[in-house]
Amino acid sequence: SLANRYNIVIENTQEYSDNSEYSFLYQVHEEATMLYQKNLFSQPGKKALQYLKDRNLREGTINKFRIGFAVKSWNDLLNSLNHIGPNDSLMKSGLFIRSEKGTFDRFRSRILFPIFHQSGKVNAFGGRDFGDNDSAKYLNSPETILFDKGRSLYNYGPARSALGKQNTLIVAEGYMDVISLAQAGFSTAVAPLGTAITEN
């Protein structure tokens, strides 16, 4: 728990048990990532994919950063994950919202940028509006036991690994800047996850 909170990679000497909450929530995020990737390269994601290509992202770059798309549906992700756990457990992922009308997907009609823990596992998402959402242009996952926005930087794990003797990170504004820089050969770019840069 502490290692996840402070972005410390621990070489595990034993696997988490199958019912571990961390293990379950990482599984939820991995399956969500795969669904979003599949959506992007399907008919409903055609315009979103073209938008990314119009922003000069190559398909290899899109795949490398595992960019995806949430279709305009209230329960596309929920229906695809119902088999792995009850709604109460799925709610802890931050990928769903519950109201008096029921449980529904947090991300709809958005291009999804997976956010990776330093270990390489997906622990959150940033979603760019690509439709008729009334909310903000960008929407991040809420904080969970896996994800602390104030202690995280987008692309930090790969950028840190690429530092070598250079020892310099490039701090950019957001997801697309980091991805474009990486595609152009600048592999040590990171970005804060939101409008505030915390002391951490």
ChimeraX attribute file (.defattr): number of C-alpha atoms within 10 A of each C-alpha:
attribute: neighborCount
match mode: 1-to-1
recipient: residues
	/A:1	9
	/A:2	8
	/A:3	9
	/A:4	18
	/A:5	15
	/A:6	14
	/A:7	19
	/A:8	12
	/A:9	13
	/A:10	9
	/A:11	7
	/A:12	7
	/A:13	6
	/A:14	6
	/A:15	8
	/A:16	12
	/A:17	10
	/A:18	9
	/A:19	8
	/A:20	10
	/A:21	16
	/A:22	18
	/A:23	13
	/A:24	20
	/A:25	22
	/A:26	17
	/A:27	18
	/A:28	22
	/A:29	21
	/A:30	17
	/A:31	17
	/A:32	23
	/A:33	25
	/A:34	13
	/A:35	18
	/A:36	26
	/A:37	22
	/A:38	16
	/A:39	20
	/A:40	23
	/A:41	15
	/A:42	13
	/A:43	11
	/A:44	15
	/A:45	23
	/A:46	13
	/A:47	14
	/A:48	23
	/A:49	23
	/A:50	13
	/A:51	14
	/A:52	16
	/A:53	13
	/A:54	10
	/A:55	11
	/A:56	12
	/A:57	17
	/A:58	14
	/A:59	12
	/A:60	10
	/A:61	15
	/A:62	19
	/A:63	11
	/A:64	11
	/A:65	16
	/A:66	17
	/A:67	25
	/A:68	28
	/A:69	29
	/A:70	31
	/A:71	22
	/A:72	18
	/A:73	13
	/A:74	17
	/A:75	17
	/A:76	17
	/A:77	24
	/A:78	20
	/A:79	11
	/A:80	12
	/A:81	18
	/A:82	11
	/A:83	8
	/A:84	13
	/A:85	11
	/A:86	10
	/A:87	14
	/A:88	10
	/A:89	13
	/A:90	19
	/A:91	17
	/A:92	18
	/A:93	25
	/A:94	22
	/A:95	21
	/A:96	19
	/A:97	12
	/A:98	13
	/A:99	7
	/A:100	5
	/A:101	6
	/A:102	7
	/A:103	17
	/A:104	20
	/A:105	20
	/A:106	20
	/A:107	29
	/A:108	24
	/A:109	21
	/A:110	25
	/A:111	29
	/A:112	27
	/A:113	25
	/A:114	27
	/A:115	28
	/A:116	21
	/A:117	23
	/A:118	23
	/A:119	15
	/A:120	13
	/A:121	15
	/A:122	24
	/A:123	28
	/A:124	28
	/A:125	26
	/A:126	23
	/A:127	25
	/A:128	21
	/A:129	20
	/A:130	20
	/A:131	13
	/A:132	10
	/A:133	13
	/A:134	7
	/A:135	8
	/A:136	10
	/A:137	11
	/A:138	14
	/A:139	17
	/A:140	22
	/A:141	22
	/A:142	16
	/A:143	15
	/A:144	15
	/A:145	16
	/A:146	22
	/A:147	24
	/A:148	19
	/A:149	20
	/A:150	15
	/A:151	15
	/A:152	23
	/A:153	23
	/A:154	26
	/A:155	25
	/A:156	22
	/A:157	18
	/A:158	17
	/A:159	22
	/A:160	17
	/A:161	11
	/A:162	17
	/A:163	14
	/A:164	10
	/A:165	6
	/A:166	8
	/A:167	9
	/A:168	13
	/A:169	17
	/A:170	13
	/A:171	15
	/A:172	16
	/A:173	14
	/A:174	18
	/A:175	23
	/A:176	15
	/A:177	15
	/A:178	23
	/A:179	23
	/A:180	18
	/A:181	17
	/A:182	18
	/A:183	17
	/A:184	9
	/A:185	10
	/A:186	15
	/A:187	21
	/A:188	24
	/A:189	29
	/A:190	27
	/A:191	21
	/A:192	21
	/A:193	22
	/A:194	15
	/A:195	8
	/A:196	9
	/A:197	14
	/A:198	10
	/A:199	6
	/A:200	7
